[in-house]
Amino acid sequence: MLDTGIKAPDFTLPDQNGEMRSLSDYAGKKVILYFYPKDNTPGCTRQACGFSELRPQFEEKGAVILGVSRDSVASHKRFEEKQGLSFTLLSDPELKVIQAYDVWKEKKNYGKVSMGVVRTTYLIDEKGMIVKAFDKVKAAENPAQMLEELS
């Protein structure tokens, strides 16, 4: 996980519509940048739906939400449509941004060890600095937790 107080690494990734998005596109806004393991899985769905439901409150506080996973643009589009998501999902199948933000880690699941995305959320300020970083977040609680961090 990256430390707070440093400049967030800029990146450019395709969103669920295939449009290229960069972190620098959001200069002047707070950014909730969250990394999650996989589209359409129970925890990831709870987290995404929570962010989507709270999006108006995030916008009132001058923040945008960006979700990042290894899933393809097509997978993100299906996830967005199935769940009625109202924010930007970014596709990083080559793990460039996932690794730049140090969220690709060894994970244990039922005794099996594998590499994967550790659910992590960063709060980035208007100047592009990481002001908060949370790893191993609880999917269902993370959206409300991040909204509270903006207060």
C-alpha positions in Angstrom: 0.0 0.0 0.0 1.2 3.5 -0.8 1.9 5.9 2.0 -0.2 9.0 2.7 1.4 12.4 2.0 2.8 11.4 -1.4 1.7 12.3 -4.9 -0.7 9.7 -6.2 0.8 8.0 -9.4 -1.0 9.3 -12.5 -2.4 6.7 -14.9 -4.6 6.3 -18.0 -7.0 3.4 -18.2 -10.1 2.6 -20.2 -13.5 2.9 -18.5 -16.6 0.7 -18.9 -17.4 2.6 -22.1 -13.9 2.2 -23.5 -13.1 5.9 -23.0 -9.6 6.6 -21.7 -9.5 8.2 -18.3 -6.5 9.6 -16.4 -6.2 10.5 -12.7 -5.1 14.0 -13.8 -8.5 14.5 -15.5 -9.9 14.9 -12.0 -7.5 17.6 -10.7 -9.3 20.0 -8.5 -11.6 17.3 -7.2 -11.2 14.8 -4.4 -11.0 11.2 -5.7 -12.1 8.0 -4.0 -9.8 5.5 -5.8 -10.7 2.0 -4.8 -9.3 -1.3 -6.0 -11.4 -4.5 -5.9 -10.8 -8.1 -6.9 -13.6 -9.0 -9.4 -16.8 -7.8 -11.0 -20.1 -9.5 -10.0 -18.9 -11.2 -6.9 -20.8 -10.7 -3.6 -18.4 -8.5 -1.8 -17.4 -6.4 -4.8 -21.1 -6.0 -5.7 -22.0 -4.8 -2.2 -19.1 -2.3 -2.3 -19.9 -1.0 -5.8 -23.6 -0.7 -5.0 -22.8 1.2 -1.8 -20.6 3.7 -3.7 -23.3 4.1 -6.3 -26.1 4.7 -3.8 -23.9 7.3 -2.0 -22.6 9.0 -5.2 -24.8 12.1 -4.7 -23.4 12.7 -1.3 -19.8 12.2 -2.6 -20.5 14.8 -5.3 -21.9 17.3 -2.8 -18.5 17.0 -1.1 -16.6 17.5 -4.4 -15.5 13.9 -4.7 -15.6 11.4 -7.6 -15.5 7.7 -7.3 -13.2 5.5 -9.5 -13.2 1.7 -9.1 -10.3 -0.4 -10.5 -10.0 -4.1 -11.2 -8.3 -6.5 -13.6 -11.6 -7.2 -15.3 -12.1 -6.2 -19.0 -14.0 -3.2 -20.3 -16.8 -5.6 -21.4 -17.0 -7.2 -17.9 -17.2 -3.7 -16.4 -20.0 -2.7 -18.8 -22.0 -5.8 -17.8 -21.3 -5.1 -14.1 -22.5 -1.5 -14.5 -25.6 -2.5 -16.4 -26.6 -5.4 -14.1 -26.1 -3.4 -10.9 -27.2 0.0 -12.2 -23.9 1.6 -11.2 -23.5 5.3 -11.5 -19.7 5.9 -11.4 -16.6 5.1 -13.4 -15.0 1.6 -13.4 -11.5 1.3 -14.8 -10.1 -1.8 -16.5 -6.4 -2.7 -15.7 -5.9 -6.3 -17.1 -2.1 -5.7 -17.4 -1.9 -4.7 -13.7 0.0 -1.5 -14.4 -2.0 0.7 -12.0 -2.8 -2.1 -9.6 0.9 -2.7 -9.1 1.7 1.1 -9.1 -0.6 1.4 -6.1 0.8 -1.7 -4.5 -2.4 -3.6 -4.1 -1.3 -6.8 -6.0 -0.5 -9.2 -3.1 -0.3 -12.7 -2.0 -3.6 -13.8 -0.7 -4.8 -16.9 1.3 -8.3 -18.3 0.6 -9.3 -21.5 2.3 -5.6 -22.4 2.8 -4.8 -21.8 -0.9 -2.2 -19.1 -1.6 -2.5 -17.0 -4.8 -1.8 -13.5 -6.1 -4.7 -11.1 -6.3 -6.0 -7.6 -5.7 -6.2 -6.7 -2.0 -9.3 -4.6 -1.5 -7.8 -1.1 -0.9 -9.2 2.4 -1.0 -7.3 5.7 -1.4 -8.6 9.2 -0.8 -6.7 11.6 -3.1 -7.1 15.4 -2.6 -7.6 18.1 -5.1 -3.8 18.4 -5.7 -3.4 14.7 -6.4 -1.9 13.9 -3.0 -2.8 10.7 -1.1 -4.4 11.9 2.2 -5.9 8.6 3.4 -5.1 4.9 2.6 -7.1 1.9 3.7 -6.2 -1.7 3.0 -8.1 -4.9 3.7 -11.3 -2.8 3.8 -14.7 -4.4 4.5 -16.6 -4.2 1.2 -20.0 -3.4 2.7 -18.7 -0.7 5.1 -16.2 1.0 2.8 -18.5 3.5 1.0 -19.9 5.0 4.2 -16.4 5.0 5.8 -15.1 7.0 2.8 -18.0 9.4 3.0 -17.2 10.0 6.6 -13.6 10.6 5.8 -14.7 13.5 3.6 -16.6 15.2 6.4 
